[in-house]
Amino acid sequence: MTSTFLPDKRTGPDLAVPSPTKASARGRARRRTLNWLTAVGFQLPALVLFVGLVLLPMLFALYAAFFRWGGFGMPSDYTGAGNFTRLFQDPVFLGDLWRCLVLVLLSLALQLPFALAMAVLLNQRLRGRAVYRMLFFAPYVLSEAITGVLFSMVFAPDAGLADHVLGGIGLDGLGGEWFADPSYVMATLFLVMTWKYFGFHMMLYLAGLQSIPAELTEAALIDGANAWQRFRNVTLPLLAPTLRISVFLSVIGSIQLFDLVWVVTQGGPDHHSETMAVTMFQYGFKRYQVGYASAISVVMFGICLVFALAYQRFVLRRDLEGATTTMRGDGK
Amino acid sequence: MTRRSGAVRTLPLHVILLAVGAVMVVPLVYAALSGFKSTDELSRNPFGLPEHWLTGNYTDILRSGDFWRLVGNSTLIAVGTTVLVVAVSALAAFSFARFAFRGREVLFTVFTIGLMFPFAVAVLPLFLLLRSLGLLDNPLGVILPQAAFALPMTIIILRGFFRQIPGELEEAATLDGCSAFGFFWRILLPMARPALGTVSVLAVVTSWNNFFLPLLVFTDAKWWTLPIGVQQFQGQYSAEYARVFAYLVLAMVPALAFYSVAERQLVGGLTAGATKG
């Protein structure tokens, strides 16, 4: 609509110039403007939604983080970097950072390798592999909140399934308080996260594995490479782009972990399972220290940003280079 | 790969898969069976089949209006989010895929940056914004932000698909007097049906499972969605294990049923999104 209307206004003053060469140049410019307006017109709804509900709120949080503010009216009590210095002296928040790091490391060391092993296994001709694939991925479609409630029942001390199973195979000693035990709560949460998410990473790897041409592993086989050598020197390097994406998603997931923790432990016992998002929620919505909670949002944002940029710069670069060349290649 | 992959070679693999499969299935089966027991029996007989198959736990929930209201709210919000995000993203993706215009790459980068920001990071300022717009306890307060956060992924997937459609088609349509929007509406969208299916399934699942935003936006129980309802139910009936299990199982059924019919789109969308993002 606007695209047919606005360009006339824009090019209006030019109409006074009569020269024929100018006229065709003007026609071209006019067409280009029209084209630009049409293209941007199609973008407009998405842009409004994105700027209004993603970018502006983030900018506002960045602003609010410099105030002591209860969340009502406009922030006025400017504290400079006060919220941030307080944040980095807050043992709970420092604990959040540490727990986030622990989850990231556990995921990289255990969950993703396990997912990869399952993907390699299910990439072979095995009876029932379609069923296993579907089964392993199924928990991904469940809500994290519902998964949390389920496992709070499974790991209920004494009464839950986990303690009964351990008791049944004579390992009573291993059963215990699970989510209620400060030393085991993170490990138990990690188990639940693995149950829910390894299937997702497995699916990514399977898609990656299927895009590797069989000729390459066959060639390696003919050259006398054993199974491990074929995996290590052929499959793994070719799977690298998928692995990088999966690592990226896993890290971002750990940074923003909230639903599961909130439903199962609310960060307890005594902050031992609290995450950054939970701390932010506590301050922002329970204690009405919105300025301070905004500072937590900003730090989470900063961590994501630095991680994403560093990752793009040092790790993803090769993949993206491929993507940008194709982008220019077929750009009309 | 050797052709002689006999039963002996694959046996250990099957054992591993069965063990992992058991770990995946047992919690779900345990929950489903427990729902058929009384809470008393559950403490005496946690594993076995129920002595008497009580259906009361399930039928009570199904007969109460509360459960169906949660399902209705979740559905309304999922459908609203999906329609909005797919419509808006399709327009934007069309423009990214078929137009060359100044600022295109910058704009596209802005959207892809959105991929890096997890929802939890923006939820607090988003809440403040929704409050000042009077959108709390209003389904739009969840639909609009969910759609906004789903934009980057949806646009990226659709753009990739729209680009694969040959340019000759567009030229032919233009020669026949088709406008840009006419080409988009009458030719591109019908051709892109599989891609639209994929992004719709992704949007439905993400919306259906969202917990954080509805938790903040809906203080009034009449708007609660399923994940919130399950959490509240557990809080309310924490002593009645068997009922909570029945509730959990019923709450999982829609998601699992949806997964069983839309598995291909979901997995396809996730892998496409991950590899293209």
Chai-1 contact restraints between the chains, C-beta under 6 A:
chainA,res_idxA,chainB,res_idxB,connection_type,confidence,min_distance_angstrom,max_distance_angstrom,comment,restraint_id
A,W36,B,F101,contact,1.0,0.0,6.0,A-B,restraint_1
A,T38,B,A180,contact,1.0,0.0,6.0,A-B,restraint_2
A,A39,B,S95,contact,1.0,0.0,6.0,A-B,restraint_3
A,A39,B,F99,contact,1.0,0.0,6.0,A-B,restraint_4
A,A39,B,F101,contact,1.0,0.0,6.0,A-B,restraint_5
A,F42,B,L91,contact,1.0,0.0,6.0,A-B,restraint_6
A,F42,B,F94,contact,1.0,0.0,6.0,A-B,restraint_7
A,F42,B,S95,contact,1.0,0.0,6.0,A-B,restraint_8
A,Q43,B,A92,contact,1.0,0.0,6.0,A-B,restraint_9
A,Q43,B,S95,contact,1.0,0.0,6.0,A-B,restraint_10
A,P45,B,V88,contact,1.0,0.0,6.0,A-B,restraint_11
A,A46,B,V88,contact,1.0,0.0,6.0,A-B,restraint_12
A,A46,B,A92,contact,1.0,0.0,6.0,A-B,restraint_13
A,A46,B,L151,contact,1.0,0.0,6.0,A-B,restraint_14
A,L49,B,A148,contact,1.0,0.0,6.0,A-B,restraint_15
A,F50,B,A148,contact,1.0,0.0,6.0,A-B,restraint_16
A,F50,B,L151,contact,1.0,0.0,6.0,A-B,restraint_17
A,L53,B,L144,contact,1.0,0.0,6.0,A-B,restraint_18
A,L53,B,P145,contact,1.0,0.0,6.0,A-B,restraint_19
A,L53,B,A148,contact,1.0,0.0,6.0,A-B,restraint_20
A,V54,B,G114,contact,1.0,0.0,6.0,A-B,restraint_21
A,V54,B,A148,contact,1.0,0.0,6.0,A-B,restraint_22
A,P57,B,A122,contact,1.0,0.0,6.0,A-B,restraint_23
A,P57,B,P125,contact,1.0,0.0,6.0,A-B,restraint_24
A,P57,B,L126,contact,1.0,0.0,6.0,A-B,restraint_25
A,P57,B,L129,contact,1.0,0.0,6.0,A-B,restraint_26
A,M58,B,A122,contact,1.0,0.0,6.0,A-B,restraint_27
A,F60,B,P125,contact,1.0,0.0,6.0,A-B,restraint_28
A,A61,B,P125,contact,1.0,0.0,6.0,A-B,restraint_29
A,L121,B,L13,contact,1.0,0.0,6.0,A-B,restraint_30
A,Y132,B,L17,contact,1.0,0.0,6.0,A-B,restraint_31
A,Y132,B,G21,contact,1.0,0.0,6.0,A-B,restraint_32
A,L135,B,G21,contact,1.0,0.0,6.0,A-B,restraint_33
A,L135,B,M24,contact,1.0,0.0,6.0,A-B,restraint_34
A,V141,B,V205,contact,1.0,0.0,6.0,A-B,restraint_35
A,V141,B,A255,contact,1.0,0.0,6.0,A-B,restraint_36
A,V141,B,Y259,contact,1.0,0.0,6.0,A-B,restraint_37
A,L142,B,M252,contact,1.0,0.0,6.0,A-B,restraint_38
A,L142,B,A255,contact,1.0,0.0,6.0,A-B,restraint_39
A,S143,B,N209,contact,1.0,0.0,6.0,A-B,restraint_40
A,S143,B,P227,contact,1.0,0.0,6.0,A-B,restraint_41
A,A145,B,F211,contact,1.0,0.0,6.0,A-B,restraint_42
A,A145,B,P227,contact,1.0,0.0,6.0,A-B,restraint_43
A,A145,B,Q231,contact,1.0,0.0,6.0,A-B,restraint_44
A,I146,B,P227,contact,1.0,0.0,6.0,A-B,restraint_45
A,I146,B,V230,contact,1.0,0.0,6.0,A-B,restraint_46
A,I146,B,A251,contact,1.0,0.0,6.0,A-B,restraint_47
A,V149,B,V230,contact,1.0,0.0,6.0,A-B,restraint_48
A,V149,B,Q234,contact,1.0,0.0,6.0,A-B,restraint_49
A,V149,B,L248,contact,1.0,0.0,6.0,A-B,restraint_50
A,L150,B,A31,contact,1.0,0.0,6.0,A-B,restraint_51
A,L150,B,L248,contact,1.0,0.0,6.0,A-B,restraint_52
A,V154,B,P27,contact,1.0,0.0,6.0,A-B,restraint_53
A,L161,B,Y30,contact,1.0,0.0,6.0,A-B,restraint_54
A,H164,B,P46,contact,1.0,0.0,6.0,A-B,restraint_55
A,M203,B,V267,contact,1.0,0.0,6.0,A-B,restraint_56
A,L204,B,T271,contact,1.0,0.0,6.0,A-B,restraint_57
A,L204,B,A274,contact,1.0,0.0,6.0,A-B,restraint_58
A,A207,B,T271,contact,1.0,0.0,6.0,A-B,restraint_59
A,I245,B,A274,contact,1.0,0.0,6.0,A-B,restraint_60
A,I252,B,P118,contact,1.0,0.0,6.0,A-B,restraint_61
A,Q256,B,P118,contact,1.0,0.0,6.0,A-B,restraint_62
A,Q256,B,A120,contact,1.0,0.0,6.0,A-B,restraint_63
A,F258,B,A120,contact,1.0,0.0,6.0,A-B,restraint_64
A,F258,B,F212,contact,1.0,0.0,6.0,A-B,restraint_65
A,D259,B,F211,contact,1.0,0.0,6.0,A-B,restraint_66
A,V263,B,Q231,contact,1.0,0.0,6.0,A-B,restraint_67
A,A277,B,A120,contact,1.0,0.0,6.0,A-B,restraint_68
A,G284,B,L124,contact,1.0,0.0,6.0,A-B,restraint_69
A,A293,B,L124,contact,1.0,0.0,6.0,A-B,restraint_70
A,S297,B,V121,contact,1.0,0.0,6.0,A-B,restraint_71
A,S297,B,L124,contact,1.0,0.0,6.0,A-B,restraint_72
A,M300,B,V121,contact,1.0,0.0,6.0,A-B,restraint_73
A,F301,B,V121,contact,1.0,0.0,6.0,A-B,restraint_74
A,C304,B,M116,contact,1.0,0.0,6.0,A-B,restraint_75
A,A308,B,M116,contact,1.0,0.0,6.0,A-B,restraint_76
A,K332,B,A100,contact,1.0,0.0,6.0,A-B,restraint_77
